Each structure stands twice: as C-alpha cells, then as structure tokens.
Amino acid sequence: MTDVIIEHLDIWTSAVVTKKSAGRGSSKKQETYGIKKLRELILELAVRGKLVPQDPNDEPASVLLEKIAEEKERLIEEEKIKRHKPLPKIDDNFNPFKLPEGWSFVRLGDITNRIGSGSTPRGGKSAYVEKGIPFLRSQNIWNHGLNLYDVAYISEETHAKMSNTTVYENDILLNITGGSLGRSTIFPSGIGEANVSQHVTIIRLTDITMKNYVHLCILSPYIQKMIWDRQVGVAREGLSKKVLELFEIPLPPIKEQYRIVKKVDELMALCDKLEEEQEENSITHQILVETLLGTLTNVEIAEEFTGVWQRIAEHFDVLFTTEQSIDKLQETILQLAVMGKLVPQDPTDEPASVLLKKIAEEKEKLVKEGKIKKQKPVSEIEEKEIPFSLPKSWTWARLSELCILENGDRSKNYPNKSLLVDKGIPFINAGHLQNNMINIDDKSYITRDRYDLLRSGKVKEGDILFCLRGSLGKTALIKDIEFGAIASSLVIVRLFSIMYNKYTLAYFNSPLSKEIMKNYDNGTAQPNLSASDLGKFLVPIPPLSEQYHIVKKLDELMVLCDRLRSAIRELQTTQVNLADAVAQQLVE
C-alpha cells in the first residue's frame, strides 16, 4: 500500500486550493489540499489494517485485551483505580469496515483506566500565577504536540485541590468542545505534572505502550467523524465521558501497532518534506512573478517596455498559474494604467494641464452660484512627493482639486441602528461596498423623513464612495441608486463633471493609491483617514480622452484575468476531486 501512495505523489502535490487569510493585509495563499488528504488517507489506512502487512505469528488483539482486563483487575484490587459499570458489548452487526485477522473492535473505555475532563480553578483567571503548575487549555492542545506559548499557571496549592484533573506523562489529551474539537496530543515527558481545563479530557490507557497507536487512531478520519457526529446536548456543544468511553476502536496486535506507528511516522515525514518543497516552490514562483512584473513598472523607455512585456507573454502559461499570481498581475496592470504605460499617448489629445484649468473654472462657477463652498488653497506638490515621472501630456494634482469630498451627516440627525428600517432609502455603510459596487441585496434603510433631515452625505449617480475607517480604501461607484445616504465610515468623492469617474476609481484601486495610504497608517487595529487627508492624495491625471482609453483597456485586461482565475479554479477543483477519488479507492 505504501508503494501505491508514493506512486500517486503527483496527485497529492498538485491538488491545491486557494485560501484567503482573514484580517488586515490578508492575501490569498495556496493550501496543500492533496497533502492534507494524503495525511488523512495514511491514518485511515492505518486503522483499517491496510498500511502494513499482517504477521500471522503476532499475538492477536484478543489476547492483548485479556491482558489489559487482567491489569485493570489488579489495579482495582490494589485500589489504584475504581471499578466501573461494565460497558455494553459491541453489537455483532457493527461493521464500519472489515478488520484483518487478529484485530478486534474494542470500546475505548475498556482499554483505559480513566477518561475525564478537567475543570476551572476556583476564581477562574484570578487563580493564575506567573510561575507554577501548567494549566492546559484547549488552545494548548495541538495534534503535533503541546503549544505552551500562552500556557497559564496555577499554584501548587490550587494544583493539589484539583488532583482529579492532573495530567501525567503518556496521557492522551483530547479537546472536547468548540472549534478545536477533536484536536489531540500525548502529554510528553519533561514537563512533570499539569492540570487541564473542562474543555480538555484526559484519556489514560491501561497499557501505555499503545499510546502512539491510539493517538493516531483518534486523529484518523474514522474517529474524527465519530467525534463530530456524537456530540451531546441540544447545541451539540461537546463530548461527554459516557459518549467517549463507548467509542469503537479498531485494535491490532501490539506488535503490529508498533509497525503501524513506525510506518505512519515515516509517511508523515514524507508529507512534511512535500509540504516544505511545495511552500518553497510557491514562494520562489511568487518572487519570480513579482520580479518580472516589477520590471514592467520600472521601465522608463517605451521601446524597452515592449520587449519586457514580450518576454513575460512568452511564459504566461508558467507564470500565471495561481490566484496569487493573478492578483499580482491585476495590481501591475492598475499601476501601469496610472503611470501612463498601459495605452499609447496621442499627441493630438488636449493635455491634462488644460483639463485642470477647466475643472478650476467649473469649480469657480459653482462657488459663485452658491452650489459649493470656496475651498482652502491646495498645498503645492513638492518634488520629493512625486513617485515617478509621467508622460508629457499628463500632470499631477491633489485629489481635492478634482472633486468635492463630502462626509456623512454626523450631527444628531445621524441614523443610529434603532432608526433603520426594512424598506426605504438605502443607508450605505462599508459592508455594502463589494467589488467596487454597492451590494443592493444587503442594505439597511432609513425613512424618507429621516433622509430629509440629513444635511450631508446624500449620494448622487456617478459618485465614488471611499471607506475612511476599518476596511480602509474600499471603494464603490454609485450606479442606479436614485436616493441614498452614507454612514460615518465613508466619504463621497464627487468629481467635477469633466473628470472620468471610472479612471479615478481605477486610481483608488492601484498600488500607487495603496502606497500613499500607508503614509496615513496610524498603526492601530482600525486604521483611519480623514476626508482632508484623502484630499491631499497625489493623482496622476491623463488627458480626458486617454482616461477613457485607459478604462477600456483595463476592462479588457480584467476580463482576461477573471478568465485565468476561473480556469485555475476549475483545474484546482479537478485536481481536488481526483485526490478525493484516489483516496476513496485506496481505502475501499
């Protein structure tokens, strides 16, 4: 069976899925699904007796069980353990899979001296001390061992009062509640004694030489499914002792247990090596992608740009094979767009400097008509602020020169949660900004009367919404929304009529804008900007007609990226399904 596993290594290593890590600065990464599946397969084959060959000379498990029963009887007579009510025999019809000759199904309670969870020390966290006896909680229990990074400690006195929750070397620890349900480890030597919380159960085997096999059995898909399926309580909140002791364990002869554990260790080491290689290959691939794409944005001469792009295009099928690489490609395309390198310049285009003069004239006209307030003078752009050179027909400008920035009404008229209704006028918050659009299926509403009370923050068709807090930098374009108002976390970017809003939206999504944003990062868990900060952002302005050309080209290239991403996901699905199918076939 080991040979068959190794024969299919290409299947295990090629089956990956893209996972998105949560939180600030999250990024998509490859998860080695195939190797994860291989680990599960190894454990499943192990507990089904299919991982190593049986030896007819081995003493059968039935004899081992007799010895365990005798040992338990001896310990009872010596009053080292208590006699418990006999567990019900395993039904003759219980047959989840066929066991090899010499194996037996046995209740977990019949091969243990103790199964029981811990408890919380009197006083809870106030009982913790700086140094003392380790108090193990579910976050300390991992399949690969104990994680003592944030372990709590209790005093010797508290430890003595909690003697029933004391853990000893060779005990198996199992998380029995919450999201970490099923995580398990063996308590190692070198720590001494410890105690466990009520979220962890102690499994103390009668014959400790079986600990490694029983532990891998607990980690196998067979027992893990049992753990999740047999939770107790209305809310299925965890495992009780009564449930655990009834678990049906597939037990091999003791010598075969040793052979199984040795083979599992060998194969898990192989999995570790495969994962390391895959991670190294993934990192190397991403560095290659970023380096090559970086050369595009660094090229100064147009003729050189064409040559660099040609070299990348020749290796497209090798470079862009992960969602992470597609993300980087999209970032590069957006950066090229705002650098003036995405489409060729037309010397007959009216330069951006003229566009800025027209915007200034429009602004002056609106001020005279009383439609907008006169703005404070914009600070001059210093040479040190300019990140790169622009084409001759382009120019730099502050964002506030191009638009009106309008906050929501933060007065007593601001709609708190109690004023939100099921139907009415959309009250848009950061959560409604999805993929540069407003998610119309998931909105809160305010009444028309409440909307009429608001003095600012009312959206208009073509406005851009920008998130100032929390999901900093999220944007959306107002489209097909006649009436709407914004929450305090957003600001309206209302461009003067001459600017093309879709170009400005592309700018907000570009690495240039994200880099400027970092200058305002206050290092807190909730980074934030003010509207006046946003107004200081440097924006590279192309001629108006070129703005339209850029957006058209962006749309074309983003469609291409979406197709590449879909193809990658389809291939990943096929590879994952293949890994599942091969694993199932090997188990059966």
C-alpha positions in Angstrom: 0.0 0.0 0.0 2.9 2.4 0.7 4.1 1.9 -2.9 0.7 2.8 -4.2 0.7 6.0 -2.1 4.1 7.0 -3.4 3.0 6.1 -6.9 0.3 8.8 -6.7 2.6 11.6 -5.3 1.9 13.8 -8.3 -1.8 13.8 -7.4 -1.2 14.7 -3.8 1.1 17.5 -4.6 -0.9 19.0 -7.5 -4.2 19.2 -5.6 -4.2 22.6 -4.0 -6.9 25.1 -3.1 -6.7 28.8 -2.6 -7.5 30.0 0.8 -7.9 33.6 1.9 -6.4 34.5 5.3 -8.6 36.8 7.3 -7.7 40.1 8.7 -5.8 43.2 7.8 -3.4 42.8 4.9 -4.9 39.4 4.1 -3.7 37.6 1.0 -4.6 34.5 -1.0 -2.4 31.6 -0.4 -2.2 28.0 -1.7 -3.4 25.3 0.7 -1.9 21.9 0.1 -5.2 20.1 -0.1 -3.7 17.0 -1.7 -1.1 16.5 1.0 -3.7 17.2 3.7 -5.8 14.4 2.0 -2.7 12.2 1.9 -2.2 12.6 5.7 -5.9 11.6 6.3 -5.5 8.6 3.9 -2.4 7.4 5.8 -4.2 7.5 9.1 -7.4 5.9 7.6 -5.4 3.0 6.1 -3.5 2.6 9.3 -6.7 2.0 11.4 -8.2 -0.3 8.8 -5.1 -2.6 8.8 -4.1 -1.7 5.2 -0.9 0.2 5.8 1.4 -2.6 6.8 1.2 -6.3 6.2 -0.1 -8.6 9.0 2.2 -11.2 10.6 0.3 -14.4 11.4 2.8 -15.0 14.2 1.7 -11.9 16.1 -0.3 -12.5 19.2 -3.9 -11.4 18.3 -5.6 -8.4 19.8 -8.0 -10.6 21.7 -5.0 -11.8 23.9 -3.9 -8.2 24.3 -7.4 -7.4 25.6 -7.3 -10.2 28.1 -4.0 -8.9 29.5 -5.5 -5.4 29.7 -8.5 -6.8 31.6 -6.2 -8.6 34.0 -4.1 -5.5 34.6 -7.3 -3.4 35.3 -8.5 -6.1 37.8 -5.1 -5.9 39.5 -5.2 -2.1 39.8 -8.8 -2.3 41.2 -7.7 -4.8 43.8 -4.8 -2.5 44.8 -7.4 0.3 45.0 -5.4 2.3 42.4 -8.4 2.7 40.2 -12.2 2.3 40.8 -14.3 -0.5 39.4 -16.8 0.9 36.8 -20.0 -0.5 35.5 -19.3 -2.8 32.5 -19.7 -1.2 29.1 -22.2 -2.7 26.7 -20.7 -5.2 24.3 -20.1 -4.0 20.7 -23.0 -5.2 18.5 -22.1 -8.1 16.2 -23.6 -6.0 13.3 -21.2 -3.2 14.0 -19.1 -3.3 10.9 -17.9 0.1 9.5 -15.1 -1.8 7.7 -13.7 -5.3 7.6 -10.8 -5.9 10.1 -7.9 -8.1 9.3 -7.4 -11.4 11.1 -6.0 -10.8 14.6 -7.7 -7.4 15.0 -10.7 -6.6 17.3 -13.1 -3.7 17.8 -13.0 -2.5 21.4 -14.7 0.2 23.5 -12.3 3.0 24.4 -13.4 2.7 28.0 -12.3 -1.0 28.1 -8.6 -0.1 27.4 -8.4 2.9 29.7 -8.0 3.5 33.4 -9.5 6.9 33.2 -11.5 9.1 30.8 -12.4 12.5 32.3 -12.3 16.2 31.6 -10.6 18.9 33.7 -12.2 21.8 35.5 -11.7 25.6 36.1 -9.8 26.5 39.2 -11.8 28.4 41.9 -11.7 32.1 41.0 -11.1 31.4 37.3 -8.4 33.5 35.7 -7.7 35.2 39.1 -6.2 31.9 40.2 -3.5 32.1 37.6 0.0 32.8 38.8 3.2 33.9 37.0 5.0 30.6 37.6 3.8 27.2 38.9 2.0 24.2 37.6 1.0 24.4 33.9 -2.8 24.7 33.4 -3.6 23.4 29.9 -6.5 24.8 27.9 -7.8 23.8 24.5 -5.5 26.4 22.8 -2.5 24.5 24.2 -3.6 21.2 22.6 -2.5 20.5 19.0 -2.1 17.3 17.1 1.6 17.8 16.7 2.2 18.4 20.4 1.6 20.9 23.2 1.8 24.7 22.4 3.0 26.3 25.7 3.3 29.8 24.2 0.4 31.2 26.2 0.0 28.5 28.8 -1.5 29.5 32.1 -0.1 28.5 35.5 -1.7 27.7 38.8 -0.1 27.5 42.3 0.9 24.2 44.0 -2.0 24.7 46.4 -4.5 25.0 43.6 -3.0 22.1 41.9 -3.4 19.9 45.0 -7.1 20.9 45.2 -7.6 19.9 41.5 -5.9 16.5 41.8 -8.7 14.9 39.8 -7.6 16.9 36.7 -3.9 16.1 37.0 -2.2 15.0 33.8 0.7 12.6 33.7 3.3 11.6 31.2 1.8 9.3 28.4 -1.8 10.6 29.0 -3.6 11.4 25.8 -5.3 14.8 25.8 -8.4 15.5 23.6 -10.2 18.8 23.1 -13.9 18.1 23.6 -15.6 21.4 22.9 -15.7 24.3 20.4 -14.0 24.8 17.1 -10.9 22.8 18.2 -13.0 19.7 19.0 -11.0 16.6 18.1 -7.5 18.1 18.5 -5.4 15.7 20.4 -1.8 15.1 21.7 0.2 12.9 24.0 1.4 14.6 27.2 5.2 14.3 27.0 7.9 13.7 29.5 10.0 16.6 30.9 7.1 18.8 32.0 6.2 17.0 35.2 2.6 17.3 36.2 -0.1 19.6 34.8 -3.8 20.2 35.0 -6.4 20.6 32.3 -9.5 22.8 31.9 -13.0 21.5 31.4 -12.6 21.8 27.6 -9.9 19.0 27.6 -10.4 15.4 28.5 -7.7 13.0 29.8 -7.5 9.5 28.2 -5.3 7.3 30.4 -4.6 4.0 28.8 -4.2 0.8 30.9 -1.3 -0.2 28.6 0.7 2.9 27.9 2.7 1.1 25.1 -0.4 1.5 23.0 -0.5 5.3 23.3 1.0 6.2 19.9 -1.4 3.9 18.0 -4.4 5.0 20.0 -3.4 8.7 19.4 -3.1 8.2 15.7 -6.4 6.4 15.8 -8.1 9.4 17.4 -6.6 11.6 14.7 -7.9 9.3 11.9 -10.9 10.3 9.8 -12.7 7.3 11.2 -12.6 8.6 14.8 -12.7 12.3 13.9 -16.1 11.7 12.2 -17.3 9.8 15.3 -16.2 12.8 17.5 -18.1 15.3 15.5 -21.2 13.1 14.9 -21.6 12.0 18.6 -21.5 15.4 20.3 -24.1 15.8 23.0 -26.6 18.5 24.0 -29.1 20.5 22.1 -26.4 22.7 20.7 -24.1 19.7 20.1 -21.6 21.5 22.4 -19.1 18.7 23.0 -18.3 15.2 24.1 -19.1 13.6 27.4 -17.3 10.8 29.2 -20.2 8.5 28.6 -20.0 9.1 24.9 -16.2 8.8 24.6 -15.9 5.5 26.5 -18.2 3.9 24.0 -16.1 4.7 21.0 -15.3 1.6 19.0 -11.5 1.4 18.5 -10.1 -0.9 15.8 -7.3 -2.6 17.8 -4.4 -4.5 16.1 -2.0 -6.9 17.8 0.6 -4.9 19.9 3.5 -5.7 17.5 1.5 -4.6 14.5 0.7 -1.4 16.4 4.4 -0.7 16.6 4.9 -1.3 12.9 1.9 0.9 12.1 3.2 3.8 14.2 6.7 3.5 12.6 5.2 3.5 9.1 2.9 6.4 9.9 5.9 8.4 11.2 7.8 7.7 8.0 5.0 8.7 5.7 4.2 11.8 7.8 7.8 12.9 7.5 7.4 12.5 3.7 4.3 14.7 3.8 6.3 17.3 5.8 9.0 17.2 3.2 6.5 17.5 0.3 4.8 20.5 2.0 8.1 22.2 2.6 9.1 21.7 -1.1 5.7 23.0 -2.2 5.9 26.0 0.0 9.4 26.8 -1.2 8.3 26.3 -4.8 5.3 28.6 -4.2 7.4 31.3 -2.7 10.0 31.1 -5.5 7.3 31.2 -8.1 5.7 34.3 -6.5 9.1 36.1 -6.2 9.6 35.3 -9.9 6.2 36.7 -10.8 6.7 39.9 -8.7 10.2 40.4 -10.1 9.3 40.1 -13.7 6.1 42.2 -13.3 8.2 44.8 -11.4 10.4 45.3 -14.4 7.3 46.5 -16.3 6.7 49.3 -13.9 10.4 50.2 -13.7 10.9 50.6 -17.4 11.4 54.2 -18.5 11.7 53.9 -22.2 8.7 52.8 -24.3 10.7 50.6 -26.6 12.2 48.7 -23.7 8.7 48.2 -22.2 7.5 46.3 -25.3 10.5 44.0 -25.1 9.9 43.2 -21.4 6.2 42.6 -21.9 7.1 40.2 -24.8 9.4 38.2 -22.6 6.6 37.9 -20.0 4.0 37.0 -22.6 6.2 34.1 -23.8 6.0 32.5 -20.3 2.4 33.4 -19.5 1.4 29.8 -19.0 4.2 29.2 -16.5 4.0 32.5 -14.6 0.2 32.9 -14.0 -0.8 29.5 -12.6 -2.1 30.6 -9.1 -4.7 33.1 -7.9 -1.9 34.9 -6.1 0.0 35.5 -9.3 -3.3 36.7 -11.0 -3.7 39.2 -8.1 -0.2 40.5 -8.8 -0.9 40.7 -12.5 -4.0 42.8 -11.8 -2.1 45.1 -9.4 0.6 45.6 -12.1 -2.0 46.4 -14.8 -3.5 49.0 -12.5 -0.1 50.5 -11.7 0.8 50.7 -15.4 -2.6 52.4 -16.0 -1.8 55.2 -13.6 1.8 55.5 -14.8 0.7 56.1 -18.4 2.2 52.9 -19.7 -1.0 50.9 -20.4 -2.1 52.6 -23.6 -0.1 54.8 -26.1 -0.4 58.6 -25.8 -2.0 60.5 -28.6 -0.1 63.8 -29.3 -3.3 65.4 -30.5 -5.0 64.9 -27.1 -5.7 68.1 -25.1 -3.1 67.9 -22.3 -4.2 67.3 -18.7 -3.0 70.8 -17.7 -5.8 72.2 -19.8 -8.2 69.8 -18.2 -7.2 71.1 -14.7 -7.8 74.7 -15.8 -11.3 73.7 -17.0 -12.0 72.0 -13.6 -10.8 75.1 -11.8 -13.2 77.2 -13.9 -16.1 74.9 -13.2 -15.3 75.0 -9.5 -15.2 78.8 -9.5 -18.6 78.9 -11.3 -20.2 76.6 -8.8 -18.8 78.8 -5.9 -20.3 81.9 -7.5 -23.7 80.2 -7.9 -23.6 79.2 -4.2 -23.7 75.5 -5.0 -20.4 74.7 -3.3 -18.3 76.4 -0.7 -14.9 78.0 -1.6 -12.2 75.6 -0.7 -9.0 76.3 1.1 -6.0 76.7 -1.2 -4.4 73.4 -2.1 -0.8 72.9 -0.9 1.8 72.8 -3.7 3.1 69.5 -4.8 6.8 69.1 -3.7 9.3 67.3 -5.9 10.0 64.8 -3.1 6.3 63.7 -3.2 6.4 62.7 -6.8 6.9 58.9 -7.0 7.6 58.6 -10.8 7.7 60.6 -14.0 4.6 61.0 -16.2 4.1 61.2 -19.9 4.4 64.8 -21.2 0.6 65.2 -21.7 -0.1 64.1 -18.1 0.1 66.1 -14.8 0.0 65.6 -11.1 -2.9 67.0 -9.0 -4.2 66.8 -5.4 -7.4 64.8 -5.2 -9.2 67.8 -3.7 -8.5 69.8 -6.9 -10.6 67.3 -8.8 -13.6 66.8 -6.6 -15.8 67.7 -3.6 -15.3 65.4 -0.6 -18.5 65.1 1.4 -18.8 63.4 4.7 -22.0 61.9 6.1 -24.1 63.9 8.5 -22.6 63.3 11.9 -25.0 65.5 13.8 -27.9 64.5 16.0 -29.7 63.6 12.7 -27.3 60.6 12.1 -29.4 57.4 11.9 -28.4 55.0 14.6 -29.3 51.3 14.4 -32.7 51.8 16.1 -33.8 54.1 13.3 -33.0 51.6 10.5 -36.0 50.1 8.7 -36.6 47.2 6.3 -37.6 49.3 3.4 -36.9 52.9 2.3 -33.9 54.8 1.3 -30.5 53.0 1.3 -28.2 53.8 4.2 -24.9 52.7 2.9 -22.0 51.5 5.2 -18.6 50.0 4.5 -20.0 46.4 4.5 -22.1 47.3 1.4 -19.1 48.1 -0.7 -18.3 45.0 -2.7 -16.0 44.8 -5.7 -16.3 48.5 -6.5 -20.1 48.3 -6.4 -22.9 48.6 -3.9 -24.3 45.3 -2.8 -28.0 46.1 -3.3 -29.1 42.8 -1.7 -27.7 43.6 1.7 -28.5 47.1 2.8 -30.0 49.0 5.7 -32.7 51.6 5.1 -33.9 54.8 6.5 -37.2 56.5 6.1 -37.8 59.4 3.7 -38.4 61.7 6.7 -35.0 60.8 8.3 -33.3 61.2 4.9 -34.7 64.7 4.5 -33.3 65.7 7.9 -29.7 64.8 6.8 -27.6 67.9 5.9 -24.9 66.0 4.0 -23.8 62.6 2.8 -26.5 62.1 0.2 -25.2 60.2 -2.8 -25.7 61.1 -6.5 -25.3 59.0 -9.6 -21.6 58.7 -10.5 -20.3 59.4 -7.0 -17.4 57.3 -5.7 -17.7 56.1 -2.1 -14.4 55.7 -0.2 -14.0 53.9 3.1 -12.1 56.0 5.7 -12.2 53.6 8.6 -12.0 49.8 9.1 -11.8 48.5 5.6 -9.7 51.4 4.7 -9.6 52.1 0.9 -12.6 50.1 -0.1 -14.4 51.9 -2.9 -17.7 51.7 -4.9 -19.3 53.6 -7.7 -22.9 54.8 -7.3 -24.9 53.4 -10.1 -28.7 53.1 -10.5 -29.4 54.5 -7.0 -31.6 57.5 -7.1 -31.5 58.3 -3.4 -29.1 57.1 -0.7 -27.0 58.3 2.3 -23.7 57.2 3.7 -22.6 56.1 7.2 -19.9 57.9 9.0 -17.2 55.5 7.9 -17.5 56.6 4.3 -16.9 59.8 2.3 -18.4 60.8 -1.0 -15.9 61.6 -3.8 -17.9 63.8 -6.1 -15.8 64.6 -9.2 -16.3 67.7 -11.2 -18.1 66.8 -14.4 -15.1 66.9 -16.7 -13.2 64.1 -14.9 -14.0 60.4 -15.7 -15.1 58.7 -12.5 -14.0 55.2 -13.7 -10.4 56.3 -14.1 -10.5 57.8 -10.6 -11.9 54.5 -9.3 -9.0 52.6 -11.0 -6.6 55.0 -9.3 -8.1 54.3 -5.9 -7.5 50.5 -6.6 -4.0 50.9 -7.8 -0.8 50.2 -5.8 0.0 53.9 -6.0 -3.0 54.8 -4.0 -2.5 52.0 -1.6 1.1 53.1 -1.1 0.0 56.7 -0.3 -2.5 55.3 2.1 0.3 53.7 4.1 1.6 57.2 4.9 -1.5 57.8 7.0 -1.4 54.4 8.8 -1.6 55.1 12.5 -0.6 51.5 13.4 -3.9 50.8 15.2 -6.2 47.8 14.7 -8.6 50.2 13.0 -6.6 52.4 10.6 -8.4 55.5 9.5 -8.2 58.6 7.3 -10.0 61.9 7.4 -11.6 63.5 4.3 -8.9 66.2 4.4 -6.2 63.6 4.4 -7.7 61.9 1.4 -7.9 65.3 -0.4 -4.1 65.5 -0.2 -3.6 62.3 -2.2 -1.5 62.8 -5.4 -3.4 61.7 -8.5 -1.7 61.3 -11.9 -4.0 62.9 -14.4 -4.1 61.9 -18.1 -5.8 63.8 -20.9 -9.6 63.2 -20.7 -9.7 61.1 -23.9 -6.8 59.0 -22.6 -8.7 58.3 -19.4 -11.4 56.7 -21.5 -8.9 54.6 -23.4 -7.2 53.5 -20.2 -10.5 52.4 -18.6 -11.5 50.5 -21.8 -8.1 48.7 -21.8 -8.4 47.9 -18.1 -11.9 46.4 -18.6 -10.5 44.1 -21.4 -7.5 43.0 -19.3 -9.5 42.5 -16.1 -11.9 40.2 -18.1 -8.8 38.2 -19.2 -7.6 38.0 -15.5 -11.1 36.8 -14.5 -10.9 34.1 -17.1 -7.5 33.0 -16.0 -8.7 32.9 -12.4 -11.7 30.8 -13.4 -9.5 28.4 -15.3 -7.2 28.0 -12.3 -10.2 27.3 -10.0 -11.6 24.7 -12.4 -8.2 23.0 -12.6 -8.0 23.0 -8.8 -11.4 21.5 -8.5 -10.5 18.7 -10.9 -7.3 18.0 -9.0 -9.0 18.0 -5.6 -11.8 15.7 -7.0 -9.1 13.4 -8.3 -7.3 13.3 -5.0 -10.6 12.5 -3.2 -11.4 9.7 -5.7 -7.9 8.1 -5.4 -8.1 8.3 -1.6 -11.5 6.7 -1.6 -10.4 4.0 -4.0 -7.4 3.1 -1.8 -9.5 3.0 1.4 -12.0 0.7 -0.2 
